[in-house]
């Protein structure tokens, strides 16, 4: 199958891994930003193939994982209100809030519906005019165009019972926050290909100039990832950091102009709380004033949310690359996909879920 099989050729991948080993003069540390890349790296054993040459650490590249507990508690509180239906993607339903998940809230009477796109939530609102439908809008730049389109469609349909609880986040400001940390050891980044498909990569040039680290746009197949890693270590070894697009079949420098425009028309940049990073300057999106009627935070009066309870989940350290999932004492013992302590073990893009799924132990090997 074109653009799949050719990027999974074992001989090509082994040659790329050998090239990477020949290039490095000492172990290099690279962060892949996207959770989909994390799963690809572990699924194909690339982390093991490059052991001793490249240390791959996992960034905050899972939007479900970086949504803070407080946001989930607000969603749960809305779901438990009479006459309100809370719609969300499947991964969000099982992420623990401070006391329960949306799935547990549904079990005790909350109206929580799983949807596959924001437009599904619009359809819910259209077919149930007697209920307030709130879509829990979570995601990076990849999913924000679909959310923007849902708002505009709801407006065109004259729906007065549809609103958004917006928790959209932006990748580049999170990378800035990671680089500004005192204990940051990242020498280069693999940028998320699907995010760049929407936003392009022009904005990364300033980031590279400020922090003197390479940013390489990659896809998700094993050859994509290895080509990206090869380019990243080549730049590190040469001391010539740059922005490089190694995902040319999908990504253009300016991204998707139509998608970017619909997002700009609907949202504005704001400071945003991230799990593990705290409040990130310009790290999120909120609805513009002209769309205020669709903002659930403005539509519903805020009720007191119970204070957060202590949680042994170390997701903040995992999401910022300071801790491998298998280094957490709860990994695979108290925390499993069936009974997760935190979001990275729940989400299909979570780093902890990837380590568990692909059988990594505390030593990083396959069980």
Buried (B, 14 or more C-beta within 10 A) or exposed (E): EEEEEEBBBEEBBEEBBEBBBEBBEEEBBBBBBBBBBBBBBBEBBBBEBBBEBBBBBBBBBBBBBBBBBBBBBBBBBBBBBEEBBBBBBBBBBBBBBBEBBBBBBBEEEBBBBBBEBBBBBBBBBBEBEEBBBBBBBBBBBBBBBBBBBBBBBBBEEEBEBBBBBBBBBBBBBBBBBBBEEEEBEBBBBBBBBBBBBBBBBEBBEEBBEEBEBBBBBBBBBBBBBBBBBBBBBBBBEEEEBBBBBBBEEBBBEEBBEEBBEBBEEBBEBBEBBBBBBEEBEEBBBBBBEEBEBBBBBEBBEEEEBEEEEEEEBBBBBBBBBBBBBBBBEBBBEEBBBEEBBBBBBBBBBBBBBBBBBBEBEBEBEEE
